[in-house]
């Protein structure tokens, strides 16, 4: 009777053990996942810093061929909204040739 219990016990334990190939495969998956995570962090850092440069460019009045002036000085000229001029209570006026 004891030998039957011993066989059942050992058979049950061996179900959950990984063989040598299984352990190597699990280690490879962990290493690949870690490398992928590092690459993803680097890519996010690169695109995150580039997107802040893009947002600065879109807010720059000079990049839109305009100049920051008081609203009174910009009569008869096109005005661009959402620019860096609004920080100084000015408007971005398009330069007319």
Steps between C-alpha positions, in 0.01 A plus 500: 500500500785737581661441162179602323488826699865564425447448126195728495684765696803501274291488183301802620818698576660424164204648313599849607874470461658644190752295316838645407367628166191648666710687755729635228199610298348681799831677561519603133147643517592703809815636334316591178223670699757704695676608180166594341410705808829691485453569128144620562616740774770642270252548213251672731774730628606596147146568378406673824782751469430553128131565562581777746717664231212475254255660743745787559530553125123508451467766772782716363365810325824555309480150353164599351653810338337729753606743768373564851326837523236667710152449361471874426811485280364209297201669337427374149743207524416131545532372859604148597371367831657250742856626474770598746401868461195447720725453803587872480143616420594550137377349175688335216464717191585369156753715318358630173745569219 
